């Protein structure tokens, strides 16, 4: 593969991702980052979790997740709770308000993606999906 085209592809993918995040942040009427939404999503999907394990899972530092958790708790979108089997272990848990806000964020994301991908025809979508599945498979087998 030609190196120049590979770097152009990488730059374009990063630019699309960055622009999509900026558009989402500008459109979402709440003062929360995409990182906060990722935390809420993980908590909603898999239940209460230890903050350090959650940080490692999402690729955040412990300090970054502490800041996110503190903000989510202050906004009453999450709470700290104790593990029933080991009361020494503190878990982060999404609240009903957090679930409601997460649903709004996901709906905005879906609309944004539908708008973004409407410029592609069915064949282009199929090609793009196939390429992304191939890349994802390659990344997940490298663990």
Residue, then its C-alpha position, 0 to 999 in steps of 0.5 A: x500500500x502506498x504510504x502517502x495514501x495510508x496516512x491520508x486515510x488515517x488523517x481522514x478517519x481521525x478528522x471525521x471522528x473529531x468533527x463528529x465529536x465536535x458536532x455532537x458536543x455542540x448539539x447535546x444540551x447538557x454539559x457532559x463529555x463523550x467520555x462521561x457518556x461512555x461511562x454511563x453507557x458501560x454502567x447501563x450495559x453491565x451494571x455497577x462497576x469498580x472505578x479502576x476496572x472501569x477506567x482500565x476497560x475504557x482506556x482512561x486513567x484512574x484520575x480521569x475516571x475519578x473526575x468523570x465519576x465525581x461529575x456524574x455523582x454531582x449531577x445525580x446521574x450516578x451514585x457510589x454504592x457498596x458491593x454486597x459481597x465485599x462492603x470494602x469495594x465501592x462501585x459506581x452505579x448509574x441512576x434512573x436520571x443517568x439512564x434517561x440522559x444516556x437515552x437522549x445522548x444515544x438518540x442524538x448520536x443515532x440521528x447524527x450518524x444517520x445524517x452523516x451516512x446519508x451521503x453514501x449509497x447502499x453499495x458504499x455502506x456495504x463496502x464501508x461495513x465490510x472494511x470496518x468489520x475486517x479492521x475490527x477483526x484484525x484489531x481484536x485478534x491482536x490482543 
